[in-house]
Every structure is written in structure tokens, then in C-alpha cells.
Amino acid sequence: MNIKLKQYQKEANKTQLANAEPYQIIQMLMAGVMDSLAIAKGSVERGDLELKSSSLSKASSIIVALRSSLDLNVDSEIPDNLNALYEYMGDRLVDASVEKDTGAIDEVSDLFREIKSAWDEIPMEARIDAEKQRAVIAS
């Protein structure tokens, strides 16, 4: 990819991130995981170990960030389940990296796609309520 195009994309992402709401930021992070996993799988298939490593590392880092953002004090089993699932995904990505295993990448992609799909379906009213609650807690 052309260096100027990469720089443009990087700046466009920064601008989009600066103007995004928390819900949208999570959507962007989730899309980043899915993109990185697709790149990693293609890299394994082509034998491009450097790109495989950087793509799996990026996906793992985003999953760690998502995991660390969970509020485990919420009176719900959802954060605990996500925490365990994110931990499992991280372990499977280590397996994928060490074993050059596209099956492990596919497994994580499938699991993550389900989480992303559920996130994308959160109704607007619920997003607005969550943002209001976050604003009250922050003040």
C-alpha cells in the first residue's frame, strides 16, 4: 500500500475516533479485531510470518483493551462471561501464532463476530441511556 494512502487513512481514523461516542469507539475496535484476524489468516496461508505476527498482536491487543474496559461490578453475568470469553480468545490467538493455525483464527473470528453482531444490534435508546448514566457517573 502506498505510504501517502496509509498516512491519509491513519489521519482519517484519528479524526473519526476524536468525534466518536463510546459506543462507536467500541464498534471501531471490534472492526479492527475482525480486520486483523482476516489479515492474519491470509498471512498464515501465504507464509508471511511477519504480517501474521503483527496482525495477531494487534487483534490480541484490542481484545485485551476491550477486556480491560469491562465493568465487572455490574450486577449482571454479561461482563463476567465476556471477560472469560476474551481471555479464551487471547489464549487461542497465542495458539494460532505458535502453531500457525488458521483453525484457531477462524474460531476466534466466529466467536468475535457473534459478540460484534450483538453489540451492533444494541438499540439506540439503550445507547442513549448508557451514555446518560456514564455522564452522571463521570460528573
C-alpha positions, 0 to 999 in steps of 0.5 A: 500500500502506498505510504501517502494512502496509509498516512491519509487513512491513519489521519482519517481514523484519528479524526473519526475516533476524536468525534466518536461516542463510546459506543462507536469507539467500541464498534471501531475496535471490534472492526479492527479485531475482525480486520486483523484476524482476516489479515492474519489468516491470509498471512498464515496461508501465504507464509508471511510470518511477519504480517501474521505476527503483527496482525495477531498482536494487534487483534490480541491487543484490542481484545485485551483493551476491550477486556480491560474496559469491562465493568465487572461490578455490574450486577449482571453475568454479561461482563463476567462471561465476556471477560472469560470469553476474551481471555479464551480468545487471547489464549487461542490467538497465542495458539494460532501464532505458535502453531500457525493455525488458521483453525484457531483464527477462524474460531476466534473470528466466529466467536468475535463476530457473534459478540460484534453482531450483538453489540451492533444490534444494541438499540439506540435508546439503550445507547442513549441511556448508557451514555446518560448514566456514564455522564452522571457517573463521570460528573 
